[in-house]
């Protein structure tokens, strides 16, 4: 696998020469994946801060005073959008954010506005759980979306820092080339687990499932955002046998109790997939980079497929 950092850095140096003494653009990212992408494209011309970690559910964050203070420095606000941050981002925008990162300004970037979203509800009904009217916001788990967003980020950074335009464009071009090769390799490796039946804890994996052509047969949550009940888990236990389910997916921030209950009784692995950049404090694993998020995920699924194939 190509060494990502070396390739991208070399291209950027050739295009733009020396780096500024201090970061030209301060990025306030709602989630770690967007801080990582901003850094991959912006290099030393940006300083990126992530408001959340891999161990935090981005749906449920408190608008702490420290976040209000931190967003005051931002030149670029970079978030998932599609309602993922609806419980806390509006407070930050009202209480601390500068004019340049307010909706409609160049410093306001919502990833969901630039890619096609999955899971758009046909009918909005609170009885169906915590639905996102715009669609599923966990869009970073299809790496093809990151390739698309690389160009968007480069263009937005260039608006905020015109002197760095060539630098950002070079890094985005290198990112796209490198990631397209990586995606092709991952998709080749994914052939061994194509159509593999899986259960997810929350509807956070729709983009990953679609990209890798897995078969999502059920969710541990009976409805989005609602904890699993005993009767629902019993029905899933029957389903795992009927559908020959190979694995259960959960994020590092998810409670492991329900998935471990089902895993132990169905004799299938409960996989803690990386979900985003950062260390999993429960097991010391995790992904240091966006590339590692997908490399580790594909490796875990390869192992699950081999286990399923054993008699």
C-alpha positions, 0 to 999 in steps of 0.5 A: 500500500502506498505511503499516503503522507509521503505522496501527498506531502511531496505533491504539495511541496512541489506545487506551493513551496514553503509553508506559512509560519502559522496556519492560515485557516483554523478548522473547527470539525464536528467529527474526527473524520472531517478534522482528518480530511481537512488536514489531509488536504490543508496540510500545514496551512490548516489547524484542525480541531475535532469537537468529538472523539471516536468514543462519543456518539456525535448525536449526543454531544453537550455544547460545552463552554470549551466548545463555544470558546473554541469555535470563536477562533474558527475560519471554517466549520466542517461537519457532517450535516443532515441533522447529525449535530442538530442537538448541539451545533445550533447552540455553538453557532448562536453563542460563539461562532463568528459570522464567517462560519454561519450558514450560507457563508464560505466558512460553513461546510456541511459534507451532506450537502455535497454527496448523495445521501442514503436512507431518506425516510418516505414518511416522517413519523417520530413513532419510527424513532430518531429519523434524519429527514435529509437522509443518513448522515454517516456518509464518511463510511463510503470512501468514495464520498471522501474522494468527492469531498477532497475537491470540495474542501480544497475549493473552500480552503482556497476561498478562505486562503487564496494564497494557498490555492495551488497548494490545496489543489495539489494535495486534493489531486494527490489524495484523489489519485491515492484513494482511488487506487486504495478503493480499487484494492479494498473492493477487490479484497471485498469480493470474499465477503460480498453479500455477507449477512450482517446485523448492525447496532445502529443505522450508522453503517449504511454507506459501508454496507452499500459500498462493500455490497454486504447484506444488512438484515437487521439492527439491534435498535428496534427503531433508530435511537431506541435501545434493544428490548429483550423481545427484539433480541430474541427475535434477532437470535432466531433471525441470525440462524435463519439468515446465517448472519456472519457478524454484528457491527458496532461503533467504539462508542456503542454499548457492547451489552446487547451485541455481546448478548447476541454474539454469545448466543448466536456464536457469531462475532460482534465486531467493533469497527473503527467508525472514525479516526481515533483510539478505542479506549476500551481495547487500545485499537483504532485508526490513526488515519482515514486510510486506517479506518478502511484498511482495518475495517476490510481486514476485520471483515476478511477475518469474519468471512473466513470464520464463516466459511469454516465448517 
